Amino acid sequence: MHCLICRSLELAFESQRSHYLEASAQACNKITPRLAAYWNVEMERARSDMDEHRAVCVFYASSTLTPAFPHHQFAPKTAQVIDAVVSAA
């Protein structure tokens, strides 16, 4: 991926996610559920920002597209292509 904004948003999401996982792992404290809920909201906000940017990012769209291959019916036969090249030379 070549987009710096995408990378920045991914790092922000990973940071919020790690905060959330750390807070949710500490279940022995009374404040922890509220803290975990706060970090969950922040994590989802970061994910939403990342998804909104990816919807319009040209670099992200081009990196996620699969290359198009012709249907086997329309693809040239390897032997026919080789024969055509040899006969043309």
N, CA, C and O atoms as a GROMACS GRO file, in nm:
protein
  356
    1MET      N    1   0.085  -0.117   0.000
    1MET     CA    2   0.000   0.000   0.000
    1MET      C    3   0.090   0.124   0.000
    1MET      O    4   0.188   0.130   0.075
    2HIS      N    5   0.057   0.222  -0.083
    2HIS     CA    6   0.141   0.339  -0.099
    2HIS      C    7   0.082   0.464  -0.036
    2HIS      O    8   0.144   0.570  -0.045
    3CYS      N    9  -0.031   0.457   0.026
    3CYS     CA   10  -0.099   0.575   0.080
    3CYS      C   11  -0.057   0.598   0.225
    3CYS      O   12  -0.074   0.510   0.310
    4LEU      N   13  -0.003   0.714   0.252
    4LEU     CA   14   0.041   0.746   0.388
    4LEU      C   15  -0.078   0.764   0.483
    4LEU      O   16  -0.068   0.735   0.602
    5ILE      N   17  -0.189   0.812   0.430
    5ILE     CA   18  -0.308   0.830   0.514
    5ILE      C   19  -0.360   0.694   0.558
    5ILE      O   20  -0.397   0.676   0.674
    6CYS      N   21  -0.363   0.598   0.466
    6CYS     CA   22  -0.407   0.462   0.501
    6CYS      C   23  -0.318   0.406   0.612
    6CYS      O   24  -0.367   0.350   0.710
    7ARG      N   25  -0.188   0.421   0.595
    7ARG     CA   26  -0.094   0.368   0.694
    7ARG      C   27  -0.114   0.435   0.829
    7ARG      O   28  -0.111   0.368   0.932
    8SER      N   29  -0.133   0.565   0.829
    8SER     CA   30  -0.154   0.638   0.954
    8SER      C   31  -0.282   0.593   1.023
    8SER      O   32  -0.284   0.574   1.144
    9LEU      N   33  -0.389   0.575   0.946
    9LEU     CA   34  -0.515   0.529   1.004
    9LEU      C   35  -0.505   0.386   1.055
    9LEU      O   36  -0.567   0.351   1.156
   10GLU      N   37  -0.429   0.302   0.986
   10GLU     CA   38  -0.408   0.165   1.033
   10GLU      C   39  -0.333   0.164   1.166
   10GLU      O   40  -0.368   0.089   1.257
   11LEU      N   41  -0.230   0.249   1.177
   11LEU     CA   42  -0.155   0.257   1.303
   11LEU      C   43  -0.243   0.308   1.417
   11LEU      O   44  -0.233   0.260   1.530
   12ALA      N   45  -0.329   0.406   1.387
   12ALA     CA   46  -0.421   0.457   1.490
   12ALA      C   47  -0.517   0.348   1.534
   12ALA      O   48  -0.545   0.333   1.653
   13PHE      N   49  -0.569   0.271   1.438
   13PHE     CA   50  -0.660   0.162   1.472
   13PHE      C   51  -0.590   0.057   1.556
   13PHE      O   52  -0.646   0.011   1.656
   14GLU      N   53  -0.468   0.017   1.518
   14GLU     CA   54  -0.395  -0.083   1.595
   14GLU      C   55  -0.365  -0.034   1.737
   14GLU      O   56  -0.368  -0.113   1.832
   15SER      N   57  -0.335   0.094   1.750
   15SER     CA   58  -0.310   0.150   1.883
   15SER      C   59  -0.435   0.142   1.970
   15SER      O   60  -0.428   0.100   2.086
   16GLN      N   61  -0.549   0.183   1.915
   16GLN     CA   62  -0.675   0.178   1.990
   16GLN      C   63  -0.713   0.034   2.022
   16GLN      O   64  -0.766   0.005   2.129
   17ARG      N   65  -0.686  -0.055   1.929
   17ARG     CA   66  -0.718  -0.197   1.950
   17ARG      C   67  -0.634  -0.255   2.063
   17ARG      O   68  -0.684  -0.332   2.145
   18SER      N   69  -0.506  -0.219   2.067
   18SER     CA   70  -0.421  -0.272   2.174
   18SER      C   71  -0.463  -0.216   2.310
   18SER      O   72  -0.460  -0.289   2.410
   19HIS      N   73  -0.504  -0.090   2.315
   19HIS     CA   74  -0.556  -0.033   2.440
   19HIS      C   75  -0.681  -0.108   2.486
   19HIS      O   76  -0.697  -0.140   2.604
   20TYR      N   77  -0.770  -0.135   2.390
   20TYR     CA   78  -0.893  -0.207   2.422
   20TYR      C   79  -0.864  -0.348   2.473
   20TYR      O   80  -0.921  -0.390   2.573
   21LEU      N   81  -0.777  -0.419   2.405
   21LEU     CA   82  -0.745  -0.556   2.447
   21LEU      C   83  -0.679  -0.558   2.584
   21LEU      O   84  -0.706  -0.647   2.665
   22GLU      N   85  -0.594  -0.461   2.612
   22GLU     CA   86  -0.530  -0.452   2.743
   22GLU      C   87  -0.632  -0.425   2.853
   22GLU      O   88  -0.627  -0.486   2.959
   23ALA      N   89  -0.725  -0.334   2.827
   23ALA     CA   90  -0.826  -0.300   2.928
   23ALA      C   91  -0.925  -0.414   2.948
   23ALA      O   92  -0.969  -0.439   3.060
   24SER      N   93  -0.960  -0.484   2.841
   24SER     CA   94  -1.055  -0.594   2.856
   24SER      C   95  -0.991  -0.717   2.920
   24SER      O   96  -1.062  -0.802   2.973
   25ALA      N   97  -0.860  -0.728   2.915
   25ALA     CA   98  -0.792  -0.841   2.977
   25ALA      C   99  -0.785  -0.827   3.130
   25ALA      O  100  -0.770  -0.927   3.200
   26GLN      N  101  -0.794  -0.706   3.180
   26GLN     CA  102  -0.787  -0.682   3.323
   26GLN      C  103  -0.929  -0.680   3.381
   26GLN      O  104  -0.987  -0.573   3.400
   27ALA      N  105  -0.983  -0.796   3.410
   27ALA     CA  106  -1.121  -0.806   3.456
   27ALA      C  107  -1.133  -0.798   3.607
   27ALA      O  108  -1.243  -0.811   3.660
   28CYS      N  109  -1.025  -0.776   3.679
   28CYS     CA  110  -1.030  -0.778   3.826
   28CYS      C  111  -1.066  -0.642   3.885
   28CYS      O  112  -1.090  -0.634   4.005
   29ASN      N  113  -1.068  -0.538   3.808
   29ASN     CA  114  -1.091  -0.404   3.859
   29ASN      C  115  -1.233  -0.357   3.826
   29ASN      O  116  -1.287  -0.394   3.722
   30LYS      N  117  -1.293  -0.275   3.915
   30LYS     CA  118  -1.429  -0.225   3.888
   30LYS      C  119  -1.430  -0.121   3.777
   30LYS      O  120  -1.530  -0.108   3.706
   31ILE      N  121  -1.324  -0.048   3.762
   31ILE     CA  122  -1.318   0.057   3.660
   31ILE      C  123  -1.292  -0.002   3.522
   31ILE      O  124  -1.323   0.061   3.420
   32THR      N  125  -1.236  -0.120   3.516
   32THR     CA  126  -1.196  -0.180   3.390
   32THR      C  127  -1.309  -0.194   3.289
   32THR      O  128  -1.286  -0.166   3.171
   33PRO      N  129  -1.430  -0.236   3.327
   33PRO     CA  130  -1.536  -0.245   3.224
   33PRO      C  131  -1.566  -0.111   3.158
   33PRO      O  132  -1.589  -0.106   3.037
   34ARG      N  133  -1.565  -0.003   3.235
   34ARG     CA  134  -1.587   0.129   3.175
   34ARG      C  135  -1.471   0.168   3.084
   34ARG      O  136  -1.491   0.224   2.976
   35LEU      N  137  -1.351   0.138   3.129
   35LEU     CA  138  -1.234   0.169   3.049
   35LEU      C  139  -1.232   0.086   2.921
   35LEU      O  140  -1.199   0.136   2.814
   36ALA      N  141  -1.269  -0.040   2.934
   36ALA     CA  142  -1.276  -0.126   2.815
   36ALA      C  143  -1.382  -0.076   2.718
   36ALA      O  144  -1.362  -0.078   2.597
   37ALA      N  145  -1.495  -0.030   2.770
   37ALA     CA  146  -1.600   0.024   2.684
   37ALA      C  147  -1.552   0.151   2.614
   37ALA      O  148  -1.582   0.173   2.497
   38TYR      N  149  -1.479   0.234   2.686
   38TYR     CA  150  -1.424   0.357   2.627
   38TYR      C  151  -1.329   0.323   2.512
   38TYR      O  152  -1.339   0.380   2.404
   39TRP      N  153  -1.237   0.230   2.536
   39TRP     CA  154  -1.140   0.194   2.433
   39TRP      C  155  -1.208   0.121   2.317
   39TRP      O  156  -1.161   0.129   2.204
   40ASN      N  157  -1.316   0.051   2.345
   40ASN     CA  158  -1.392  -0.013   2.238
   40ASN      C  159  -1.452   0.093   2.146
   40ASN      O  160  -1.448   0.079   2.024
   41VAL      N  161  -1.508   0.197   2.204
   41VAL     CA  162  -1.565   0.306   2.124
   41VAL      C  163  -1.456   0.374   2.041
   41VAL      O  164  -1.476   0.403   1.924
   42GLU      N  165  -1.340   0.399   2.104
   42GLU     CA  166  -1.230   0.462   2.032
   42GLU      C  167  -1.178   0.372   1.920
   42GLU      O  168  -1.144   0.420   1.812
   43MET      N  169  -1.173   0.241   1.945
   43MET     CA  170  -1.128   0.147   1.844
   43MET      C  171  -1.225   0.146   1.725
   43MET      O  172  -1.182   0.149   1.610
   44GLU      N  173  -1.355   0.143   1.753
   44GLU     CA  174  -1.454   0.144   1.646
   44GLU      C  175  -1.452   0.276   1.569
   44GLU      O  176  -1.476   0.277   1.448
   45ARG      N  177  -1.425   0.385   1.638
   45ARG     CA  178  -1.414   0.515   1.571
   45ARG      C  179  -1.294   0.514   1.475
   45ARG      O  180  -1.304   0.563   1.363
   46ALA      N  181  -1.183   0.460   1.521
   46ALA     CA  182  -1.065   0.451   1.435
   46ALA      C  183  -1.091   0.360   1.316
   46ALA      O  184  -1.049   0.390   1.205
   47ARG      N  185  -1.162   0.250   1.339
   47ARG     CA  186  -1.195   0.158   1.229
   47ARG      C  187  -1.287   0.228   1.128
   47ARG      O  188  -1.271   0.211   1.007
   48SER      N  189  -1.382   0.306   1.177
   48SER     CA  190  -1.473   0.378   1.089
   48SER      C  191  -1.397   0.480   1.004
   48SER      O  192  -1.422   0.492   0.884
   49ASP      N  193  -1.305   0.553   1.066
   49ASP     CA  194  -1.224   0.650   0.992
   49ASP      C  195  -1.142   0.580   0.883
   49ASP      O  196  -1.132   0.629   0.771
   50MET      N  197  -1.085   0.466   0.918
   50MET     CA  198  -1.004   0.390   0.823
   50MET      C  199  -1.091   0.340   0.707
   50MET      O  200  -1.051   0.349   0.591
   51ASP      N  201  -1.210   0.288   0.738
   51ASP     CA  202  -1.299   0.238   0.633
   51ASP      C  203  -1.350   0.350   0.543
   51ASP      O  204  -1.362   0.331   0.422
   52GLU      N  205  -1.378   0.467   0.601
   52GLU     CA  206  -1.423   0.580   0.520
   52GLU      C  207  -1.314   0.624   0.423
   52GLU      O  208  -1.343   0.655   0.307
   53HIS      N  209  -1.191   0.626   0.469
   53HIS     CA  210  -1.082   0.667   0.380
   53HIS      C  211  -1.060   0.561   0.272
   53HIS      O  212  -1.038   0.595   0.156
   54ARG      N  213  -1.064   0.436   0.309
   54ARG     CA  214  -1.041   0.328   0.212
   54ARG      C  215  -1.148   0.327   0.102
   54ARG      O  216  -1.122   0.281  -0.009
   55ALA      N  217  -1.266   0.377   0.133
   55ALA     CA  218  -1.373   0.380   0.033
   55ALA      C  219  -1.340   0.475  -0.082
   55ALA      O  220  -1.390   0.458  -0.193
   56VAL      N  221  -1.256   0.576  -0.056
   56VAL     CA  222  -1.222   0.673  -0.160
   56VAL      C  223  -1.076   0.669  -0.201
   56VAL      O  224  -1.036   0.743  -0.291
   57CYS      N  225  -0.996   0.585  -0.138
   57CYS     CA  226  -0.852   0.582  -0.163
   57CYS      C  227  -0.821   0.502  -0.289
   57CYS      O  228  -0.857   0.385  -0.299
   58VAL      N  229  -0.755   0.566  -0.383
   58VAL     CA  230  -0.720   0.501  -0.509
   58VAL      C  231  -0.614   0.394  -0.487
   58VAL      O  232  -0.620   0.287  -0.547
   59PHE      N  233  -0.517   0.421  -0.400
   59PHE     CA  234  -0.410   0.326  -0.376
   59PHE      C  235  -0.462   0.198  -0.311
   59PHE      O  236  -0.419   0.088  -0.346
   60TYR      N  237  -0.554   0.213  -0.215
   60TYR     CA  238  -0.609   0.095  -0.149
   60TYR      C  239  -0.692   0.013  -0.247
   60TYR      O  240  -0.684  -0.110  -0.249
   61ALA      N  241  -0.771   0.081  -0.329
   61ALA     CA  242  -0.855   0.009  -0.426
   61ALA      C  243  -0.770  -0.067  -0.527
   61ALA      O  244  -0.804  -0.180  -0.564
   62SER      N  245  -0.662  -0.007  -0.572
   62SER     CA  246  -0.578  -0.074  -0.672
   62SER      C  247  -0.500  -0.190  -0.611
   62SER      O  248  -0.464  -0.283  -0.683
   63SER      N  249  -0.471  -0.185  -0.482
   63SER     CA  250  -0.395  -0.294  -0.420
   63SER      C  251  -0.484  -0.412  -0.383
   63SER      O  252  -0.434  -0.522  -0.361
   64THR      N  253  -0.615  -0.392  -0.375
   64THR     CA  254  -0.705  -0.501  -0.336
   64THR      C  255  -0.774  -0.567  -0.454
   64THR      O  256  -0.840  -0.670  -0.437
   65LEU      N  257  -0.760  -0.511  -0.574
   65LEU     CA  258  -0.823  -0.571  -0.691
   65LEU      C  259  -0.746  -0.694  -0.734
   65LEU      O  260  -0.622  -0.696  -0.732
   66THR      N  261  -0.819  -0.796  -0.773
   66THR     CA  262  -0.754  -0.915  -0.826
   66THR      C  263  -0.736  -0.897  -0.975
   66THR      O  264  -0.822  -0.838  -1.041
   67PRO      N  265  -0.627  -0.947  -1.030
   67PRO     CA  266  -0.608  -0.931  -1.174
   67PRO      C  267  -0.713  -1.009  -1.252
   67PRO      O  268  -0.752  -1.119  -1.212
   68ALA      N  269  -0.756  -0.952  -1.362
   68ALA     CA  270  -0.860  -1.015  -1.442
   68ALA      C  271  -0.796  -1.116  -1.538
   68ALA      O  272  -0.701  -1.082  -1.609
   69PHE      N  273  -0.848  -1.236  -1.540
   69PHE     CA  274  -0.802  -1.339  -1.632
   69PHE      C  275  -0.919  -1.374  -1.723
   69PHE      O  276  -1.033  -1.382  -1.678
   70PRO      N  277  -0.890  -1.394  -1.851
   70PRO     CA  278  -0.999  -1.431  -1.942
   70PRO      C  279  -1.051  -1.571  -1.912
   70PRO      O  280  -0.979  -1.655  -1.859
   71HIS      N  281  -1.173  -1.592  -1.946
   71HIS     CA  282  -1.233  -1.725  -1.930
   71HIS      C  283  -1.155  -1.824  -2.015
   71HIS      O  284  -1.106  -1.788  -2.122
   72HIS      N  285  -1.144  -1.947  -1.968
   72HIS     CA  286  -1.065  -2.048  -2.040
   72HIS      C  287  -1.110  -2.066  -2.184
   72HIS      O  288  -1.031  -2.106  -2.269
   73GLN      N  289  -1.236  -2.038  -2.212
   73GLN     CA  290  -1.288  -2.052  -2.348
   73GLN      C  291  -1.226  -1.948  -2.440
   73GLN      O  292  -1.204  -1.974  -2.558
   74PHE      N  293  -1.197  -1.829  -2.386
   74PHE     CA  294  -1.144  -1.720  -2.466
   74PHE      C  295  -0.993  -1.704  -2.454
   74PHE      O  296  -0.934  -1.626  -2.529
   75ALA      N  297  -0.931  -1.776  -2.363
   75ALA     CA  298  -0.786  -1.767  -2.347
   75ALA      C  299  -0.718  -1.838  -2.463
   75ALA      O  300  -0.764  -1.944  -2.507
   76PRO      N  301  -0.609  -1.782  -2.512
   76PRO     CA  302  -0.541  -1.848  -2.624
   76PRO      C  303  -0.475  -1.977  -2.578
   76PRO      O  304  -0.426  -1.987  -2.465
   77LYS      N  305  -0.474  -2.072  -2.665
   77LYS     CA  306  -0.408  -2.199  -2.636
   77LYS      C  307  -0.258  -2.180  -2.648
   77LYS      O  308  -0.210  -2.116  -2.743
   78THR      N  309  -0.184  -2.234  -2.554
   78THR     CA  310  -0.040  -2.214  -2.551
   78THR      C  311   0.028  -2.269  -2.677
   78THR      O  312   0.114  -2.202  -2.733
   79ALA      N  313  -0.010  -2.386  -2.722
   79ALA     CA  314   0.052  -2.446  -2.840
   79ALA      C  315   0.023  -2.363  -2.964
   79ALA      O  316   0.110  -2.347  -3.049
   80GLN      N  317  -0.098  -2.310  -2.976
   80GLN     CA  318  -0.134  -2.229  -3.092
   80GLN      C  319  -0.053  -2.099  -3.094
   80GLN      O  320  -0.012  -2.053  -3.200
   81VAL      N  321  -0.032  -2.041  -2.979
   81VAL     CA  322   0.046  -1.916  -2.971
   81VAL      C  323   0.190  -1.944  -3.010
   81VAL      O  324   0.249  -1.866  -3.085
   82ILE      N  325   0.246  -2.053  -2.962
   82ILE     CA  326   0.385  -2.087  -2.995
   82ILE      C  327   0.398  -2.113  -3.146
   82ILE      O  328   0.494  -2.067  -3.208
   83ASP      N  329   0.304  -2.187  -3.205
   83ASP     CA  330   0.307  -2.215  -3.349
   83ASP      C  331   0.297  -2.087  -3.431
   83ASP      O  332   0.364  -2.072  -3.533
   84ALA      N  333   0.213  -1.994  -3.385
   84ALA     CA  334   0.197  -1.867  -3.457
   84ALA      C  335   0.324  -1.785  -3.450
   84ALA      O  336   0.360  -1.720  -3.548
   85VAL      N  337   0.391  -1.786  -3.337
   85VAL     CA  338   0.515  -1.710  -3.323
   85VAL      C  339   0.626  -1.772  -3.407
   85VAL      O  340   0.702  -1.700  -3.472
   86VAL      N  341   0.635  -1.906  -3.406
   86VAL     CA  342   0.738  -1.975  -3.483
   86VAL      C  343   0.716  -1.955  -3.631
   86VAL      O  344   0.812  -1.930  -3.704
   87SER      N  345   0.593  -1.966  -3.678
   87SER     CA  346   0.566  -1.951  -3.821
   87SER      C  347   0.585  -1.808  -3.869
   87SER      O  348   0.618  -1.785  -3.985
   88ALA      N  349   0.565  -1.711  -3.780
   88ALA     CA  350   0.584  -1.570  -3.816
   88ALA      C  351   0.732  -1.536  -3.827
   88ALA      O  352   0.767  -1.442  -3.898
   89ALA      N  353   0.817  -1.609  -3.761
   89ALA     CA  354   0.961  -1.577  -3.762
   89ALA      C  355   1.031  -1.628  -3.880
   89ALA      O  356   1.152  -1.608  -3.893
   0.00000   0.00000   0.00000
